[in-house]
Amino acid sequence: MNNLLILIKREIKLILRNSKSLLSYSSFFFISLLIFVFTIGPDNETLKKLYVPILWVIVIFSLILISESFVLEDYIDGSLSELQFLGYAEEIIFLAKCIAMFFSLVVPNIILIPITSIFFGVDLTYTLNTIFIFFLSLPTLTLITILSAFMSLQIKRNKFINFILVMPFFIPTVIFSTSSNFFNYEINPEFKFFILIGLFLITLPITIIFGKLIIKELNY
């Protein structure tokens, strides 16, 4: 536990020193949503209906865009190998990066989601519900994107294949986050809450196992 806390502090310090990735995330997020607003036009009903699906598409691509920055520098400068040499377990390294990425994305999204919802004519209640569902889903998405980032270091020559392999793992979370009904079954908020928690509990051990194996493989 102490090792995990030490690594989380280390990761957060690195994020604060190098805020370019978060700036890239925020810029891409905001500009992409604005492009959709201008493309769809002033039809408020259409904008409201499409807000959440558009939000999730942009969030996933934004996460994939910045995820590599959380692992690339440590890999290039040898810090990843050094951490293992110092006795930090691979699963602890993986979890520390996931937790740091999660907390680093909380503040930008608390600001960005309400601001962008104004352009789509979304009311406050719907915006708060969207933020709540987003933060329930973010841990799962973070685990998958960090795993994807480590995979991209391993599959150096073809990142497109990596993207194709990882993208299906986003689908269950996106489906239950964006849909109020699924297979003609009305999904109430409580049921959606338990589904998203369940997806996280399934994703957590799987990504830790694969993350551990990939980190080990990177240093051989």
C-alpha positions, 0 to 999 in steps of 0.5 A: 500500500505504501508503495502504491501511495509513493508511486501515485504521488510521483505520477501526480508530480510528473503530471503537474510538471508536464501539463501539456497532455491535459492541455491537449486533452482539454483543447481537443475535447472543447474544439471537437464539441464546438465543431459538432455544434456548428455542423449540426446547426441551431436545431436544439432538439437534435443537439440535446439528443446527440449531446451524450453520444457525441460527448462519449465519442470525443472522450474516448478519442481524447483519452486515447490521444493522451494516454501514451503520454502517461507511460512513454517518458518513463519507458524512454528514459528508463524509469520504468525499468528502474522502478522494477529494479527498485522492487516496485511490482508491475501491477503497482506501477500499472495501478499508480498510473491509472489512478493518477490519470483518473484524478488528473482528468477529474478537474478538466471534465468537471469544468468542460462538461458543464460549459459544453452542455450550454452549447447543446442546450442541455438543462442543469439536471441532465448535465449533472446526471451526465457528469455523475455517469461519466465519473462512474465510467471514467475508472473503467475507461482509464484502466483500458486506455492505460493498458492500451498505452502500454500495448502501443509501446509493445506494438511499436510498428502498428498502432492501428492494430492496437486501436482495433484490438482495444476499441471493443472493450470500450463498447459495453461501458459506452452502451450503458452510459449513453442508453436510457433503454437497451433491447427495449428494456428501460434502464433506470439510474440505479440499475445503470449504476450497478452495471457500471460498477460491475463493469469496473470490477470485471475490468480491474483484475483483467487489466491489472493482469495484462498490464503486469505481463506487458510491463514485464515484457517491455523490459526484456 
